[in-house]
Amino acid sequence: MSETLVSEYQLLRQAIVTKQQITCLYNGLYRECCPYAIGSRNGVERVLVYQFAGESSKGLPLAGEWRCMDVNKIVDLKTQEGRWFSGSGHSRPQSCITSIDVEVVLD
């Protein structure tokens, strides 16, 4: 009996395509986010998310905040259904990812 494991990268990529929220631990803190883009920068796989709930070492504004996360530091990743959150700053160029694999297509 073999078990197929889905990597964090693949799960994040699918969450972007289907616009699903994610929950995870990042730097030891619980986060709830909407992932917007995934790819790499300088050979490191990264994901751009809008964190709307959970914990943050720098504090989280009530409205949420854009975050850049290294995929290899994400632990206990899960997807969930829920409202799609976005910040007002997504129109600015992002510097988190230089080689984008997939990103949310805004309606």
C-alpha beads as a LAMMPS data file, in Angstrom:
LAMMPS data file: protein, C-alpha beads

107 atoms
106 bonds

1 atom types
1 bond types

-500.0 500.0 xlo xhi
-500.0 500.0 ylo yhi
-500.0 500.0 zlo zhi

Masses

1 110.0

Atoms # bond

1 1 1 0.000 0.000 0.000
2 1 1 1.595 3.319 -1.050
3 1 1 0.611 6.745 0.172
4 1 1 0.933 9.760 -2.109
5 1 1 2.217 12.810 -0.297
6 1 1 1.470 16.240 -1.673
7 1 1 4.255 18.752 -1.107
8 1 1 3.616 22.102 0.543
9 1 1 4.470 23.756 -2.774
10 1 1 1.866 21.677 -4.653
11 1 1 -0.782 22.308 -1.972
12 1 1 -0.107 26.071 -2.028
13 1 1 -0.188 26.103 -5.830
14 1 1 -3.566 24.338 -5.843
15 1 1 -4.919 26.735 -3.181
16 1 1 -3.968 29.663 -5.428
17 1 1 -5.655 28.149 -8.476
18 1 1 -8.861 27.358 -6.529
19 1 1 -8.752 30.473 -4.287
20 1 1 -8.760 28.520 -1.019
21 1 1 -7.589 29.895 2.302
22 1 1 -4.641 28.247 4.026
23 1 1 -3.716 27.737 7.655
24 1 1 -0.184 26.932 8.750
25 1 1 2.597 27.459 11.218
26 1 1 5.314 29.838 10.042
27 1 1 8.238 30.710 12.292
28 1 1 6.371 28.862 15.039
29 1 1 3.266 31.067 14.786
30 1 1 -0.235 30.112 13.631
31 1 1 -1.345 31.949 10.452
32 1 1 -4.548 32.153 8.396
33 1 1 -3.942 33.459 4.884
34 1 1 -5.098 33.760 1.296
35 1 1 -2.225 32.785 -1.038
36 1 1 -1.826 34.974 -4.142
37 1 1 1.356 33.935 -5.929
38 1 1 3.986 31.215 -5.753
39 1 1 7.365 30.858 -7.390
40 1 1 10.939 31.591 -6.422
41 1 1 13.494 34.273 -5.747
42 1 1 17.215 33.494 -5.847
43 1 1 16.418 29.771 -5.994
44 1 1 14.217 29.831 -2.858
45 1 1 10.567 28.791 -3.267
46 1 1 8.334 31.551 -1.880
47 1 1 4.647 32.341 -1.591
48 1 1 2.984 35.756 -1.374
49 1 1 -0.027 35.656 0.960
50 1 1 -2.503 38.020 2.524
51 1 1 -2.586 37.137 6.228
52 1 1 -5.978 38.018 7.700
53 1 1 -5.866 36.208 11.056
54 1 1 -3.577 34.402 13.444
55 1 1 -0.308 35.359 15.059
56 1 1 2.592 37.518 13.942
57 1 1 5.882 38.428 15.590
58 1 1 5.498 42.017 14.309
59 1 1 1.795 42.299 15.085
60 1 1 -1.045 41.955 12.612
61 1 1 -3.208 44.968 11.692
62 1 1 -6.964 44.392 12.113
63 1 1 -7.445 44.496 8.341
64 1 1 -4.610 42.013 7.738
65 1 1 -1.304 42.395 5.903
66 1 1 0.703 41.096 2.922
67 1 1 3.395 38.552 3.853
68 1 1 6.134 36.777 1.945
69 1 1 6.910 33.264 3.181
70 1 1 9.637 30.771 2.330
71 1 1 7.807 27.560 1.416
72 1 1 10.384 25.361 3.198
73 1 1 9.587 27.104 6.524
74 1 1 5.834 26.396 6.332
75 1 1 4.647 23.630 8.685
76 1 1 1.262 21.935 9.218
77 1 1 -0.212 23.421 6.024
78 1 1 -3.942 22.936 5.420
79 1 1 -6.472 24.423 3.014
80 1 1 -9.953 25.562 3.976
81 1 1 -12.972 27.178 2.388
82 1 1 -13.780 30.736 3.373
83 1 1 -14.033 34.351 2.327
84 1 1 -11.240 35.569 0.047
85 1 1 -9.331 38.457 1.621
86 1 1 -7.170 40.999 -0.163
87 1 1 -5.240 44.073 0.843
88 1 1 -5.242 47.392 -0.933
89 1 1 -1.522 47.189 -1.713
90 1 1 -1.659 44.295 -4.205
91 1 1 -1.587 46.802 -7.077
92 1 1 1.991 47.755 -6.122
93 1 1 4.787 45.684 -7.637
94 1 1 5.785 42.880 -5.297
95 1 1 9.405 41.949 -4.665
96 1 1 8.755 38.642 -2.892
97 1 1 8.925 36.492 -6.035
98 1 1 10.999 37.156 -9.151
99 1 1 10.008 34.001 -11.044
100 1 1 6.240 33.477 -10.703
101 1 1 4.889 29.963 -11.280
102 1 1 1.197 30.759 -10.754
103 1 1 -0.791 33.660 -9.303
104 1 1 -4.400 34.500 -8.533
105 1 1 -6.286 35.926 -11.460
106 1 1 -8.383 38.750 -10.046
107 1 1 -11.891 38.975 -11.492

Bonds

1 1 1 2
2 1 2 3
3 1 3 4
4 1 4 5
5 1 5 6
6 1 6 7
7 1 7 8
8 1 8 9
9 1 9 10
10 1 10 11
11 1 11 12
12 1 12 13
13 1 13 14
14 1 14 15
15 1 15 16
16 1 16 17
17 1 17 18
18 1 18 19
19 1 19 20
20 1 20 21
21 1 21 22
22 1 22 23
23 1 23 24
24 1 24 25
25 1 25 26
26 1 26 27
27 1 27 28
28 1 28 29
29 1 29 30
30 1 30 31
31 1 31 32
32 1 32 33
33 1 33 34
34 1 34 35
35 1 35 36
36 1 36 37
37 1 37 38
38 1 38 39
39 1 39 40
40 1 40 41
41 1 41 42
42 1 42 43
43 1 43 44
44 1 44 45
45 1 45 46
46 1 46 47
47 1 47 48
48 1 48 49
49 1 49 50
50 1 50 51
51 1 51 52
52 1 52 53
53 1 53 54
54 1 54 55
55 1 55 56
56 1 56 57
57 1 57 58
58 1 58 59
59 1 59 60
60 1 60 61
61 1 61 62
62 1 62 63
63 1 63 64
64 1 64 65
65 1 65 66
66 1 66 67
67 1 67 68
68 1 68 69
69 1 69 70
70 1 70 71
71 1 71 72
72 1 72 73
73 1 73 74
74 1 74 75
75 1 75 76
76 1 76 77
77 1 77 78
78 1 78 79
79 1 79 80
80 1 80 81
81 1 81 82
82 1 82 83
83 1 83 84
84 1 84 85
85 1 85 86
86 1 86 87
87 1 87 88
88 1 88 89
89 1 89 90
90 1 90 91
91 1 91 92
92 1 92 93
93 1 93 94
94 1 94 95
95 1 95 96
96 1 96 97
97 1 97 98
98 1 98 99
99 1 99 100
100 1 100 101
101 1 101 102
102 1 102 103
103 1 103 104
104 1 104 105
105 1 105 106
106 1 106 107
